[in-house]
Amino acid sequence: MKLFYFIFLILTSCLLLGQSGSILNLKACIDLAISNNLLLKKTKNIKSQTYNAYKQSEISILPSLNFNGSHAYNHGQTLDRFTNKYVGNTVLNQNFNLSSDLILFSGLSQLNSIKSNKYQYLAANENYMQQLNDLSLNVATNYLNVLFSKDQLELAQSTYKLSEEQLVRIEQLISFGVLSIGSLFEIKAQLANDTSLIVNNYNNYQLAILNLKQLINIKANEPLEVEPPADINSLLESPIPEFTTIYYKALETQPSIKSAKLTISAQQFNLHANVGKILPQLSLSGNLATGTSGMNIDINTGKTKLFSDQVSSNMSSVMGLVLRVPIFNGLQNYYGIKNAKLNLKNAELDKEITEQNLYKIIVQAYNNAQAAYKKCKATKVALNTSLKAFEFAKEKLDAGSINIFEFNSNKTKLQAAEINYSQSKYDYLFKLKVLDFYLGKELSI
């Protein structure tokens, strides 16, 4: 008995030591996962890239402004454009050019490209939100698994305590001549089995904790404990919402549906932008130029004119309208329009596929919740019945009217009933949280 008690104390101490660190509720675990998840960070970067593309397309409608400058030495026979003379020696030429272009009309291609990029950014944002929601649901699954594993460990510890108490009672009954010595061996064997069950459940609990740590990306050696629900019984009594309520709410709130709709809008404007490319483009163009030459001699001094004098005297400007009519460009516009139409059709098909998948998932989730609710109720009744049968068997054992084998049979049935109820309880709680997820509610317990 002392050996069993010693093992029990060690396992209990290990459990308490593992729980001496942070105590996190479900929301805190989800927040950690969102902060630390690498795939989510990558998706956020992709969202930022689409935002940059959108802002860049907005700015592209502004006039362009470019400056060019050159500093070159001409060797050999060449015509100096500033003096209009042929020179055969080395001459320094400097050229400066400031140009600007503003597209006045491009078949609304630019404006439609801006709208397309805007909706692509909004769709990317919804994709990010969908991945965030999927991660939150995954965290909730692992969180509840930790609670379930911890519950199983506590049940195993309670069973061990009960067997230990029965060992003391059986020793007394043997001394009174009520039970045979064989009962003592049987209860000691049961204590060994109970110890093994504690070890197995402790390992399962540690594995569940490790899985949660990996998901929220914290170190394996960091202590972690999850906070159980304040009143799980009231949560289990929560009614299951109507299927139609869940589905139509999901159509409004699920980021995957929003993303599909926004992608359709993006592809519609992308098509308009490609159609605009086959229309004439009208732009306003301006140019300001000047330069210097080493052959530009001042007749009064016989020396090369000053840099500032040449820049001002050689200044020239041009401003005008430029009309560009696309006639043939390797059928790029033609196939650009065809591909844009196909992209739009694919976006519409993706939306239908997403809605169909959502419907199937919600039907399955709803049916699972209904089945889990019935199982939870049934296992609770079975637990209450097994508990009464065990209490009755305990009284009969104390009276010596049944042997230890019959008593252990009732005890085993009670253990099975406790495990089944615990499992069905957390399973139903998770199924409810899944329905809350599709209702657009925040995942919390």
C-alpha positions as a Markdown table, in Angstrom:
| # | Residue | x | y | z |
|---|---|---|---|---|
| 1 | Met | 0.0 | 0.0 | 0.0 |
| 2 | Lys | 2.8 | 2.4 | 0.8 |
| 3 | Leu | 4.4 | 1.8 | -2.6 |
| 4 | Phe | 1.1 | 2.6 | -4.4 |
| 5 | Tyr | 0.6 | 5.7 | -2.2 |
| 6 | Phe | 4.1 | 6.8 | -3.0 |
| 7 | Ile | 3.6 | 6.5 | -6.7 |
| 8 | Phe | 0.3 | 8.3 | -6.5 |
| 9 | Leu | 2.0 | 11.2 | -4.6 |
| 10 | Ile | 4.7 | 11.5 | -7.2 |
| 11 | Leu | 2.3 | 11.6 | -10.1 |
| 12 | Thr | 0.1 | 14.2 | -8.4 |
| 13 | Ser | 3.1 | 16.3 | -7.6 |
| 14 | Cys | 4.2 | 16.1 | -11.2 |
| 15 | Leu | 0.8 | 17.2 | -12.3 |
| 16 | Leu | 0.8 | 20.2 | -9.9 |
| 17 | Leu | 4.3 | 21.1 | -11.0 |
| 18 | Gly | 3.3 | 21.1 | -14.6 |
| 19 | Gln | 0.4 | 23.4 | -13.8 |
| 20 | Ser | 2.4 | 26.0 | -11.8 |
| 21 | Gly | 2.8 | 28.3 | -14.8 |
| 22 | Ser | 0.4 | 30.3 | -16.8 |
| 23 | Ile | -3.3 | 29.6 | -16.5 |
| 24 | Leu | -4.9 | 30.4 | -19.8 |
| 25 | Asn | -8.5 | 30.4 | -20.9 |
| 26 | Leu | -9.6 | 29.6 | -24.4 |
| 27 | Lys | -9.5 | 33.3 | -25.6 |
| 28 | Ala | -6.0 | 33.7 | -24.3 |
| 29 | Cys | -4.9 | 30.5 | -26.1 |
| 30 | Ile | -6.4 | 31.8 | -29.3 |
| 31 | Asp | -4.8 | 35.2 | -28.9 |
| 32 | Leu | -1.4 | 33.5 | -28.4 |
| 33 | Ala | -1.9 | 31.3 | -31.5 |
| 34 | Ile | -2.8 | 34.3 | -33.6 |
| 35 | Ser | 0.3 | 36.2 | -32.4 |
| 36 | Asn | 2.7 | 33.3 | -32.9 |
| 37 | Asn | 1.3 | 31.2 | -35.8 |
| 38 | Leu | 3.8 | 31.3 | -38.7 |
| 39 | Leu | 1.3 | 30.4 | -41.5 |
| 40 | Leu | -1.0 | 33.2 | -40.3 |
| 41 | Lys | 1.9 | 35.6 | -40.4 |
| 42 | Lys | 2.6 | 34.6 | -44.0 |
| 43 | Thr | -1.1 | 35.1 | -45.0 |
| 44 | Lys | -1.0 | 38.5 | -43.4 |
| 45 | Asn | 2.0 | 39.4 | -45.5 |
| 46 | Ile | 0.1 | 38.3 | -48.6 |
| 47 | Lys | -2.8 | 40.5 | -47.6 |
| 48 | Ser | -0.3 | 43.4 | -47.2 |
| 49 | Gln | 1.0 | 42.8 | -50.7 |
| 50 | Thr | -2.5 | 43.0 | -52.2 |
| 51 | Tyr | -3.0 | 46.2 | -50.3 |
| 52 | Asn | 0.2 | 47.6 | -51.7 |
| 53 | Ala | -0.9 | 46.7 | -55.2 |
| 54 | Tyr | -4.2 | 48.4 | -54.7 |
| 55 | Lys | -2.6 | 51.6 | -53.4 |
| 56 | Gln | 0.0 | 51.5 | -56.2 |
| 57 | Ser | -2.8 | 51.3 | -58.8 |
| 58 | Glu | -4.5 | 54.3 | -57.2 |
| 59 | Ile | -1.3 | 56.4 | -57.4 |
| 60 | Ser | -0.7 | 55.4 | -61.0 |
| 61 | Ile | -3.4 | 57.7 | -62.3 |
| 62 | Leu | -1.3 | 60.7 | -61.2 |
| 63 | Pro | 1.0 | 62.4 | -63.7 |
| 64 | Ser | 4.4 | 60.8 | -64.1 |
| 65 | Leu | 7.5 | 63.1 | -63.6 |
| 66 | Asn | 11.0 | 62.0 | -64.6 |
| 67 | Phe | 14.4 | 63.7 | -64.8 |
| 68 | Asn | 17.2 | 62.6 | -67.0 |
| 69 | Gly | 20.7 | 64.0 | -67.1 |
| 70 | Ser | 23.9 | 63.1 | -68.9 |
| 71 | His | 27.6 | 64.1 | -68.7 |
| 72 | Ala | 29.5 | 62.9 | -71.7 |
| 73 | Tyr | 32.6 | 63.5 | -73.7 |
| 74 | Asn | 32.4 | 63.2 | -77.5 |
| 75 | His | 35.5 | 62.1 | -79.4 |
| 76 | Gly | 36.1 | 62.5 | -83.1 |
| 77 | Gln | 34.1 | 64.1 | -85.8 |
| 78 | Thr | 30.6 | 65.0 | -84.5 |
| 79 | Leu | 28.0 | 67.7 | -84.9 |
| 80 | Asp | 27.6 | 69.9 | -81.8 |
| 81 | Arg | 23.8 | 70.5 | -81.5 |
| 82 | Phe | 24.3 | 73.7 | -79.5 |
| 83 | Thr | 26.7 | 75.4 | -81.9 |
| 84 | Asn | 25.7 | 73.5 | -85.1 |
| 85 | Lys | 29.3 | 73.0 | -86.0 |
| 86 | Tyr | 31.4 | 69.9 | -86.7 |
| 87 | Val | 34.1 | 69.3 | -84.3 |
| 88 | Gly | 36.9 | 66.8 | -84.3 |
| 89 | Asn | 38.4 | 67.1 | -80.9 |
| 90 | Thr | 37.1 | 66.0 | -77.5 |
| 91 | Val | 34.0 | 68.0 | -76.4 |
| 92 | Leu | 32.1 | 67.9 | -73.1 |
| 93 | Asn | 28.3 | 67.8 | -73.6 |
| 94 | Gln | 25.7 | 67.9 | -70.8 |
| 95 | Asn | 22.0 | 67.3 | -71.3 |
| 96 | Phe | 19.2 | 67.7 | -68.8 |
| 97 | Asn | 15.6 | 66.7 | -69.4 |
| 98 | Leu | 12.4 | 66.9 | -67.3 |
| 99 | Ser | 9.4 | 65.1 | -68.7 |
| 100 | Ser | 5.8 | 64.5 | -67.5 |
| 101 | Asp | 2.9 | 62.4 | -68.9 |
| 102 | Leu | -0.8 | 62.3 | -67.8 |
| 103 | Ile | -3.2 | 59.8 | -69.2 |
| 104 | Leu | -6.5 | 61.7 | -69.9 |
| 105 | Phe | -8.5 | 58.7 | -71.2 |
| 106 | Ser | -7.7 | 55.0 | -71.4 |
| 107 | Gly | -11.1 | 53.4 | -71.8 |
| 108 | Leu | -11.5 | 53.5 | -68.0 |
| 109 | Ser | -8.9 | 50.7 | -67.9 |
| 110 | Gln | -7.0 | 52.4 | -65.0 |
| 111 | Leu | -10.1 | 53.1 | -62.9 |
| 112 | Asn | -11.3 | 49.6 | -63.4 |
| 113 | Ser | -7.9 | 48.2 | -62.5 |
| 114 | Ile | -8.0 | 50.2 | -59.2 |
| 115 | Lys | -11.4 | 48.8 | -58.4 |
| 116 | Ser | -10.2 | 45.3 | -59.2 |
| 117 | Asn | -7.2 | 45.6 | -57.0 |
| 118 | Lys | -9.3 | 47.0 | -54.2 |
| 119 | Tyr | -11.6 | 44.0 | -54.3 |
| 120 | Gln | -8.7 | 41.6 | -54.5 |
| 121 | Tyr | -7.3 | 43.2 | -51.3 |
| 122 | Leu | -10.7 | 42.9 | -49.6 |
| 123 | Ala | -10.9 | 39.3 | -50.6 |
| 124 | Ala | -7.3 | 38.7 | -49.3 |
| 125 | Asn | -8.4 | 40.2 | -46.0 |
| 126 | Glu | -11.3 | 37.8 | -45.8 |
| 127 | Asn | -9.0 | 34.9 | -46.6 |
| 128 | Tyr | -6.8 | 36.0 | -43.7 |
| 129 | Met | -9.9 | 36.1 | -41.4 |
| 130 | Gln | -10.9 | 32.6 | -42.6 |
| 131 | Gln | -7.5 | 31.2 | -41.7 |
| 132 | Leu | -7.7 | 33.0 | -38.4 |
| 133 | Asn | -11.1 | 31.4 | -37.7 |
| 134 | Asp | -9.8 | 28.0 | -38.7 |
| 135 | Leu | -6.8 | 28.4 | -36.4 |
| 136 | Ser | -9.2 | 29.5 | -33.6 |
| 137 | Leu | -11.3 | 26.4 | -34.1 |
| 138 | Asn | -8.3 | 24.2 | -34.1 |
| 139 | Val | -7.1 | 25.8 | -30.8 |
| 140 | Ala | -10.6 | 25.1 | -29.3 |
| 141 | Thr | -10.3 | 21.5 | -30.3 |
| 142 | Asn | -7.0 | 21.0 | -28.6 |
| 143 | Tyr | -8.0 | 23.2 | -25.6 |
| 144 | Leu | -11.0 | 20.9 | -24.9 |
| 145 | Asn | -8.9 | 17.9 | -25.4 |
| 146 | Val | -6.6 | 19.1 | -22.6 |
| 147 | Leu | -9.7 | 19.6 | -20.4 |
| 148 | Phe | -10.9 | 16.1 | -21.2 |
| 149 | Ser | -7.5 | 14.5 | -20.6 |
| 150 | Lys | -7.2 | 16.4 | -17.3 |
| 151 | Asp | -10.7 | 15.2 | -16.3 |
| 152 | Gln | -9.7 | 11.6 | -17.1 |
| 153 | Leu | -6.6 | 11.9 | -15.0 |
| 154 | Glu | -8.6 | 13.3 | -12.0 |
| 155 | Leu | -11.1 | 10.4 | -12.4 |
| 156 | Ala | -8.2 | 7.9 | -12.3 |
| 157 | Gln | -6.8 | 9.6 | -9.2 |
| 158 | Ser | -10.3 | 9.4 | -7.5 |
| 159 | Thr | -10.5 | 5.7 | -8.4 |
| 160 | Tyr | -7.1 | 5.1 | -6.9 |
| 161 | Lys | -8.2 | 6.8 | -3.7 |
| 162 | Leu | -11.4 | 4.8 | -3.6 |
| 163 | Ser | -9.4 | 1.5 | -4.0 |
| 164 | Glu | -7.1 | 2.6 | -1.2 |
| 165 | Glu | -10.0 | 3.3 | 1.1 |
| 166 | Gln | -11.4 | -0.1 | 0.2 |
| 167 | Leu | -8.1 | -1.8 | 1.0 |
| 168 | Val | -8.3 | -0.4 | 4.6 |
| 169 | Arg | -11.9 | -1.6 | 4.9 |
| 170 | Ile | -11.2 | -5.0 | 3.5 |
| 171 | Glu | -8.3 | -5.5 | 5.9 |
| 172 | Gln | -10.8 | -4.8 | 8.7 |
| 173 | Leu | -13.4 | -7.2 | 7.3 |
| 174 | Ile | -10.7 | -9.9 | 7.0 |
| 175 | Ser | -9.7 | -9.4 | 10.6 |
| 176 | Phe | -13.4 | -9.7 | 11.6 |
| 177 | Gly | -13.7 | -13.0 | 9.6 |
| 178 | Val | -16.2 | -11.5 | 7.2 |
| 179 | Leu | -14.0 | -11.8 | 4.0 |
| 180 | Ser | -11.3 | -14.3 | 3.1 |
| 181 | Ile | -7.6 | -13.4 | 2.6 |
| 182 | Gly | -8.1 | -13.8 | -1.2 |
| 183 | Ser | -10.0 | -10.4 | -1.1 |
| 184 | Leu | -6.8 | -8.7 | 0.0 |
| 185 | Phe | -4.9 | -9.9 | -3.0 |
| 186 | Glu | -7.7 | -8.9 | -5.3 |
| 187 | Ile | -7.8 | -5.3 | -4.0 |
| 188 | Lys | -4.0 | -5.0 | -4.1 |
| 189 | Ala | -4.2 | -6.1 | -7.8 |
| 190 | Gln | -6.8 | -3.5 | -8.3 |
| 191 | Leu | -4.6 | -0.8 | -6.8 |
| 192 | Ala | -1.9 | -1.8 | -9.2 |
| 193 | Asn | -4.3 | -1.5 | -12.2 |
| 194 | Asp | -5.4 | 1.9 | -10.8 |
| 195 | Thr | -1.8 | 3.1 | -10.6 |
| 196 | Ser | -1.3 | 2.0 | -14.3 |
| 197 | Leu | -4.4 | 3.9 | -15.3 |
| 198 | Ile | -3.1 | 7.1 | -13.6 |
| 199 | Val | 0.2 | 6.8 | -15.5 |
| 200 | Asn | -1.5 | 6.3 | -18.8 |
| 201 | Asn | -3.9 | 9.2 | -18.2 |
| 202 | Tyr | -1.0 | 11.4 | -17.0 |
| 203 | Asn | 0.9 | 10.7 | -20.2 |
| 204 | Asn | -2.3 | 11.5 | -22.3 |
| 205 | Tyr | -2.7 | 14.7 | -20.4 |
| 206 | Gln | 0.9 | 15.7 | -21.0 |
| 207 | Leu | 0.6 | 14.9 | -24.7 |
| 208 | Ala | -2.6 | 17.0 | -25.0 |
| 209 | Ile | -0.7 | 19.9 | -23.3 |
| 210 | Leu | 2.2 | 19.5 | -25.7 |
| 211 | Asn | -0.1 | 19.5 | -28.7 |
| 212 | Leu | -1.7 | 22.8 | -27.5 |
| 213 | Lys | 1.7 | 24.3 | -26.8 |
| 214 | Gln | 2.9 | 23.5 | -30.4 |
| 215 | Leu | -0.3 | 25.0 | -31.8 |
| 216 | Ile | 0.1 | 28.3 | -30.0 |
| 217 | Asn | 3.8 | 28.1 | -30.6 |
| 218 | Ile | 5.2 | 28.3 | -27.1 |
| 219 | Lys | 8.2 | 26.3 | -25.8 |
| 220 | Ala | 7.6 | 22.7 | -24.7 |
| 221 | Asn | 9.3 | 23.3 | -21.4 |
| 222 | Glu | 7.1 | 26.3 | -20.5 |
| 223 | Pro | 4.5 | 25.3 | -17.8 |
| 224 | Leu | 0.9 | 25.7 | -19.0 |
| 225 | Glu | -2.5 | 25.1 | -17.5 |
| 226 | Val | -5.8 | 25.7 | -19.1 |
| 227 | Glu | -8.7 | 27.2 | -17.3 |
| 228 | Pro | -11.8 | 25.0 | -17.1 |
| 229 | Pro | -15.3 | 26.4 | -17.7 |
| 230 | Ala | -16.8 | 28.2 | -14.7 |
| 231 | Asp | -20.1 | 26.2 | -15.1 |
| 232 | Ile | -19.9 | 23.5 | -17.7 |
| 233 | Asn | -23.3 | 22.2 | -16.8 |
| 234 | Ser | -25.0 | 25.4 | -17.8 |
| 235 | Leu | -23.1 | 25.3 | -21.1 |
| 236 | Leu | -24.3 | 21.8 | -21.7 |
| 237 | Glu | -27.9 | 22.9 | -21.3 |
| 238 | Ser | -27.5 | 25.5 | -24.1 |
| 239 | Pro | -30.1 | 24.8 | -26.8 |
| 240 | Ile | -29.0 | 23.8 | -30.3 |
| 241 | Pro | -29.9 | 26.6 | -32.8 |
| 242 | Glu | -32.1 | 25.8 | -35.8 |
| 243 | Phe | -30.3 | 24.6 | -38.9 |
| 244 | Thr | -31.7 | 27.3 | -41.1 |
| 245 | Thr | -30.6 | 30.0 | -38.6 |
| 246 | Ile | -27.0 | 28.6 | -38.6 |
| 247 | Tyr | -26.8 | 28.3 | -42.4 |
| 248 | Tyr | -28.1 | 31.7 | -43.4 |
| 249 | Lys | -26.1 | 33.3 | -40.7 |
| 250 | Ala | -23.0 | 31.5 | -42.0 |
| 251 | Leu | -23.7 | 32.8 | -45.5 |
| 252 | Glu | -23.6 | 36.3 | -44.0 |
| 253 | Thr | -20.6 | 36.0 | -41.7 |
| 254 | Gln | -18.2 | 33.4 | -42.9 |
| 255 | Pro | -15.1 | 35.0 | -44.4 |
| 256 | Ser | -14.8 | 32.2 | -47.1 |
| 257 | Ile | -18.2 | 33.3 | -48.5 |
| 258 | Lys | -17.3 | 37.0 | -48.3 |
| 259 | Ser | -14.0 | 36.3 | -50.1 |
| 260 | Ala | -15.7 | 34.4 | -52.9 |
| 261 | Lys | -18.1 | 37.3 | -53.5 |
| 262 | Leu | -15.4 | 39.9 | -53.4 |
| 263 | Thr | -13.3 | 37.8 | -55.8 |
| 264 | Ile | -16.2 | 37.9 | -58.3 |
| 265 | Ser | -16.3 | 41.7 | -58.1 |
| 266 | Ala | -12.5 | 41.9 | -58.6 |
| 267 | Gln | -12.7 | 39.7 | -61.7 |
| 268 | Gln | -15.6 | 41.7 | -63.1 |
| 269 | Phe | -13.6 | 45.0 | -62.9 |
| 270 | Asn | -10.5 | 43.1 | -64.2 |
| 271 | Leu | -12.6 | 42.2 | -67.3 |
| 272 | His | -13.7 | 45.8 | -67.7 |
| 273 | Ala | -10.1 | 46.9 | -67.4 |
| 274 | Asn | -9.0 | 44.5 | -70.2 |
| 275 | Val | -11.8 | 45.6 | -72.4 |
| 276 | Gly | -10.7 | 49.2 | -71.9 |
| 277 | Lys | -7.2 | 48.4 | -73.3 |
| 278 | Ile | -8.6 | 47.9 | -76.8 |
| 279 | Leu | -9.8 | 51.5 | -76.9 |
| 280 | Pro | -7.7 | 54.6 | -77.9 |
| 281 | Gln | -5.6 | 56.2 | -75.2 |
| 282 | Leu | -5.2 | 59.9 | -74.9 |
| 283 | Ser | -2.5 | 61.5 | -72.8 |
| 284 | Leu | -1.0 | 64.9 | -72.1 |
| 285 | Ser | 2.8 | 65.0 | -72.5 |
| 286 | Gly | 5.2 | 67.7 | -71.5 |
| 287 | Asn | 9.0 | 68.0 | -71.8 |
| 288 | Leu | 11.5 | 70.6 | -70.5 |
| 289 | Ala | 15.1 | 70.3 | -71.8 |
| 290 | Thr | 18.4 | 72.1 | -71.7 |
| 291 | Gly | 22.1 | 71.3 | -72.0 |
| 292 | Thr | 25.7 | 72.6 | -72.3 |
| 293 | Ser | 28.5 | 72.2 | -74.7 |
| 294 | Gly | 32.3 | 72.7 | -74.4 |
| 295 | Met | 32.2 | 74.3 | -77.9 |
| 296 | Asn | 29.7 | 77.0 | -76.9 |
| 297 | Ile | 32.2 | 79.9 | -76.9 |
| 298 | Asp | 31.6 | 83.5 | -75.8 |
| 299 | Ile | 32.7 | 85.7 | -78.7 |
| 300 | Asn | 33.6 | 88.5 | -76.3 |
| 301 | Thr | 35.9 | 86.5 | -74.1 |
| 302 | Gly | 36.8 | 83.6 | -76.4 |
| 303 | Lys | 36.1 | 81.2 | -73.5 |
| 304 | Thr | 33.4 | 78.6 | -73.0 |
| 305 | Lys | 30.2 | 80.1 | -71.8 |
| 306 | Leu | 29.3 | 79.7 | -68.1 |
| 307 | Phe | 27.3 | 76.7 | -67.1 |
| 308 | Ser | 24.4 | 78.8 | -65.8 |
| 309 | Asp | 24.3 | 80.9 | -68.9 |
| 310 | Gln | 24.2 | 77.9 | -71.2 |
| 311 | Val | 21.4 | 76.2 | -69.1 |
| 312 | Ser | 19.2 | 79.3 | -69.3 |
| 313 | Ser | 19.9 | 80.1 | -73.0 |
| 314 | Asn | 19.5 | 76.5 | -74.2 |
| 315 | Met | 16.2 | 75.9 | -72.4 |
| 316 | Ser | 13.4 | 74.4 | -74.6 |
| 317 | Ser | 10.0 | 73.0 | -73.8 |
| 318 | Val | 7.3 | 70.9 | -75.5 |
| 319 | Met | 3.7 | 70.2 | -74.5 |
| 320 | Gly | 1.1 | 68.3 | -76.5 |
| 321 | Leu | -1.5 | 65.6 | -76.7 |
| 322 | Val | -0.6 | 62.1 | -77.6 |
| 323 | Leu | -3.1 | 59.7 | -79.1 |
| 324 | Arg | -2.4 | 56.0 | -79.0 |
| 325 | Val | -4.6 | 53.7 | -81.0 |
| 326 | Pro | -4.0 | 49.9 | -80.5 |
| 327 | Ile | -4.1 | 48.1 | -83.8 |
| 328 | Phe | -2.1 | 44.9 | -83.4 |
| 329 | Asn | -0.1 | 43.9 | -80.4 |
| 330 | Gly | 0.3 | 40.2 | -80.9 |
| 331 | Leu | -3.4 | 39.6 | -79.9 |
| 332 | Gln | -2.4 | 40.4 | -76.3 |
| 333 | Asn | -5.6 | 42.4 | -75.6 |
| 334 | Tyr | -7.7 | 39.7 | -77.3 |
| 335 | Tyr | -6.4 | 36.9 | -75.1 |
| 336 | Gly | -6.3 | 39.2 | -72.1 |
| 337 | Ile | -10.1 | 39.7 | -72.5 |
| 338 | Lys | -10.7 | 36.0 | -73.0 |
| 339 | Asn | -8.7 | 35.0 | -69.9 |
| 340 | Ala | -10.4 | 37.7 | -67.9 |
| 341 | Lys | -13.8 | 36.2 | -68.8 |
| 342 | Leu | -12.6 | 32.7 | -67.8 |
| 343 | Asn | -11.3 | 34.1 | -64.5 |
| 344 | Leu | -14.7 | 35.6 | -63.8 |
| 345 | Lys | -16.5 | 32.3 | -64.6 |
| 346 | Asn | -14.0 | 30.5 | -62.3 |
| 347 | Ala | -14.7 | 33.0 | -59.5 |
| 348 | Glu | -18.4 | 32.4 | -59.9 |
| 349 | Leu | -17.9 | 28.6 | -59.8 |
| 350 | Asp | -15.6 | 29.0 | -56.7 |
| 351 | Lys | -18.4 | 30.8 | -55.0 |
| 352 | Glu | -20.9 | 28.1 | -55.7 |
| 353 | Ile | -18.4 | 25.4 | -54.6 |
| 354 | Thr | -17.7 | 27.3 | -51.4 |
| 355 | Glu | -21.5 | 27.6 | -50.6 |
| 356 | Gln | -22.1 | 23.9 | -51.3 |
| 357 | Asn | -19.2 | 22.9 | -49.1 |
| 358 | Leu | -20.4 | 25.2 | -46.4 |
| 359 | Tyr | -23.9 | 23.7 | -46.6 |
| 360 | Lys | -22.4 | 20.2 | -46.3 |
| 361 | Ile | -20.2 | 21.1 | -43.4 |
| 362 | Ile | -23.0 | 22.7 | -41.5 |
| 363 | Val | -25.4 | 19.8 | -42.1 |
| 364 | Gln | -22.7 | 17.5 | -40.7 |
| 365 | Ala | -21.9 | 19.8 | -37.8 |
| 366 | Tyr | -25.6 | 20.1 | -36.9 |
| 367 | Asn | -26.2 | 16.4 | -37.0 |
| 368 | Asn | -23.1 | 15.8 | -35.0 |
| 369 | Ala | -24.3 | 18.2 | -32.3 |
| 370 | Gln | -27.7 | 16.5 | -32.2 |
| 371 | Ala | -26.1 | 13.1 | -31.8 |
| 372 | Ala | -23.6 | 14.4 | -29.2 |
| 373 | Tyr | -26.5 | 15.9 | -27.2 |
| 374 | Lys | -28.4 | 12.6 | -27.1 |
| 375 | Lys | -25.2 | 10.7 | -26.2 |
| 376 | Cys | -24.4 | 13.2 | -23.4 |
| 377 | Lys | -27.9 | 12.8 | -21.9 |
| 378 | Ala | -27.7 | 9.0 | -22.2 |
| 379 | Thr | -24.3 | 8.7 | -20.6 |
| 380 | Lys | -25.3 | 11.0 | -17.8 |
| 381 | Val | -28.3 | 8.7 | -17.0 |
| 382 | Ala | -26.0 | 5.7 | -17.2 |
| 383 | Leu | -23.5 | 7.4 | -14.8 |
| 384 | Asn | -26.2 | 8.1 | -12.2 |
| 385 | Thr | -27.4 | 4.5 | -12.5 |
| 386 | Ser | -23.9 | 3.1 | -12.2 |
| 387 | Leu | -23.2 | 5.3 | -9.2 |
| 388 | Lys | -26.3 | 4.1 | -7.4 |
| 389 | Ala | -25.4 | 0.5 | -8.2 |
| 390 | Phe | -21.9 | 1.0 | -6.9 |
| 391 | Glu | -23.1 | 2.6 | -3.6 |
| 392 | Phe | -25.4 | -0.4 | -3.1 |
| 393 | Ala | -22.5 | -2.8 | -3.9 |
| 394 | Lys | -20.3 | -1.0 | -1.4 |
| 395 | Glu | -22.9 | -1.4 | 1.3 |
| 396 | Lys | -23.2 | -5.1 | 0.5 |
| 397 | Leu | -19.4 | -5.5 | 0.6 |
| 398 | Asp | -19.3 | -3.9 | 4.0 |
| 399 | Ala | -22.0 | -6.3 | 5.1 |
| 400 | Gly | -20.1 | -9.3 | 3.7 |
| 401 | Ser | -23.0 | -10.3 | 1.4 |
| 402 | Ile | -20.9 | -10.0 | -1.8 |
| 403 | Asn | -17.2 | -10.8 | -2.5 |
| 404 | Ile | -14.5 | -8.5 | -3.8 |
| 405 | Phe | -15.0 | -9.8 | -7.4 |
| 406 | Glu | -18.6 | -8.7 | -7.5 |
| 407 | Phe | -17.7 | -5.3 | -6.0 |
| 408 | Asn | -14.9 | -4.7 | -8.5 |
| 409 | Ser | -17.3 | -5.5 | -11.3 |
| 410 | Asn | -19.6 | -2.6 | -10.2 |
| 411 | Lys | -16.6 | -0.4 | -9.7 |
| 412 | Thr | -15.4 | -1.1 | -13.3 |
| 413 | Lys | -18.8 | -0.3 | -14.6 |
| 414 | Leu | -18.8 | 3.0 | -12.7 |
| 415 | Gln | -15.4 | 3.8 | -14.1 |
| 416 | Ala | -16.6 | 3.1 | -17.7 |
| 417 | Ala | -19.7 | 5.2 | -17.1 |
| 418 | Glu | -17.6 | 8.1 | -15.7 |
| 419 | Ile | -15.3 | 8.0 | -18.7 |
| 420 | Asn | -18.1 | 7.8 | -21.2 |
| 421 | Tyr | -19.9 | 10.7 | -19.7 |
| 422 | Ser | -16.7 | 12.8 | -19.5 |
| 423 | Gln | -16.0 | 12.1 | -23.1 |
| 424 | Ser | -19.5 | 12.8 | -24.3 |
| 425 | Lys | -19.6 | 16.0 | -22.2 |
| 426 | Tyr | -16.6 | 17.5 | -23.9 |
| 427 | Asp | -17.6 | 16.2 | -27.3 |
| 428 | Tyr | -21.0 | 17.9 | -27.1 |
| 429 | Leu | -19.4 | 21.1 | -25.8 |
| 430 | Phe | -17.0 | 21.1 | -28.8 |
| 431 | Lys | -19.9 | 20.4 | -31.2 |
| 432 | Leu | -21.8 | 23.4 | -29.7 |
| 433 | Lys | -18.7 | 25.6 | -30.2 |
| 434 | Val | -18.5 | 24.6 | -33.8 |
| 435 | Leu | -22.1 | 25.8 | -34.3 |
| 436 | Asp | -21.2 | 29.0 | -32.5 |
| 437 | Phe | -18.3 | 29.4 | -35.0 |
| 438 | Tyr | -20.7 | 29.2 | -38.0 |
| 439 | Leu | -23.0 | 31.6 | -36.3 |
| 440 | Gly | -20.2 | 34.1 | -36.3 |
| 441 | Lys | -19.8 | 34.1 | -32.5 |
| 442 | Glu | -16.4 | 34.5 | -30.8 |
| 443 | Leu | -15.0 | 31.2 | -29.5 |
| 444 | Ser | -15.0 | 31.3 | -25.8 |
| 445 | Ile | -15.9 | 29.0 | -22.8 |
